[in-house]
Amino acid sequence: MERGRPAAKKFLQKQTEAVRLAANPPKGTGGHWPEEIALKKIVCLQIGLLLWLLAPAASPAASGVSAGAGKLFLNGEFQVVWDWTQEDQGNGQPRVESIDLRHPRLALTGDLGRFAGFYFRTEILAGDTSGPTPPTTLLDARVDLKPLPWLTVAVGRFAPAWTLYAPADIHDLDTLRFPIMVDPGLSTFNPGRQTGIQANLHFGGNVDLHLGVFNGLDQPDNFSDNDYKKDLLVSVEARLLEQMRVLVGYYIGDLHVNDLSLAPGESVTLPFGQTITNPTNHTLTINGFDLHHESFDFGLSGNLARDRIRVRAEYLHHTASRANTTQVESLGYLLHFGIKPLSRLETLVRYEYWDPATGTANNELIWTTAGLNLALNDHSRLSLDYIFKRETGTNVSQGGNKSHNDEFLAGITVWW
């Protein structure tokens, strides 16, 4: 496997010779090396093999590592972010500052010939130091079947083609945060990653039709299911011009909510977004029930004027109903405008509105972000975002959600 890596090859040759010596110690050593020295040499050999396999080739045209009938590609991304949140003395909220390692991900893509491939991605979970090694979570494990030039069938666990931003990689985001409407920590509805099947039909290279069947929202990890209720996806993605994209998505499904038992004052948020609180001084029992949910999304994005101007607009509407009675309805939208005065510098402004439950008054979130992105090179970016946050209703100290909680983020995103 000739890959044009002279430095890695030289290192490998030296370590191979070292292991040969480890196996055949010279005279005067008693016929063997000390055990720890031999072990170190073997470990060095393994590191050398890894470097040789993963080091970039000298030729720009070379890509991937040959493996049997196809090729393997290793990709990754991560962010280092300084996050500052404003102090609000009136509501008793202190100033928060933290330096976070976010989304450290590794992905392995396999091209197994003409008709098949796979995608496998993990993320190291930060903040858990209880074990000897950082824990990891499986994000994607997908097989791509390509029986016809115009058809790709994805099978496994992955993010459905549902909105502009929900399936996006971290380095493809315009800011250091996901939009409110698809942020798992803020939105009332997000299918997240699902286990299922998605057929992608390609029409002329400009229009893609996505049809999906997934386990659904009632499984916390979405890896397995034990009932006949499934979620369905239909979305259409069209590239009107070279740098302009329109996506229309419809996500629908049914699920069964199991019996609930809540202690006094306890709250629980159900998979479809409704939050139930026990206001009594005794245990509250809620019988299980069937629920229907559906979501509609419309998104538009464009990089215009030779990528000097970037526009994004998206609208999301979600409802969940029980026995034809709406339990929760949410909606949100965003407007985004960016301009690049220089080829590697972008300034942007984004306006977001999110109402997690239209039937509840004074719970809306209205965020305006002013940001700057500086491309350090083709695989790293420095970002500065200031988020002006506004909430409707009463202050947190009075039982509402209104507070002075503006946020500033400065971070570097790296990908390869």
PEDA-V16791 format. One record per helix or strand of 2 or more residues. SS is the DSSP state (h for helix, s for strand). FROM is the first residue (numbers start at 0). TO is the last residue. If there is no record, write none. Layout:
SS,FROM,TO
SS,FROM,TO
This chain:
h,5,22
h,34,53
s,64,66
s,69,84
h,88,90
s,95,110
s,115,123
s,135,147
s,150,158
h,169,171
h,179,181
s,192,202
s,206,213
s,230,240
s,243,256
s,259,261
s,266,268
s,274,276
s,283,285
s,288,303
s,308,321
s,324,341
s,344,354
s,364,376
s,379,390
h,395,397
s,406,414
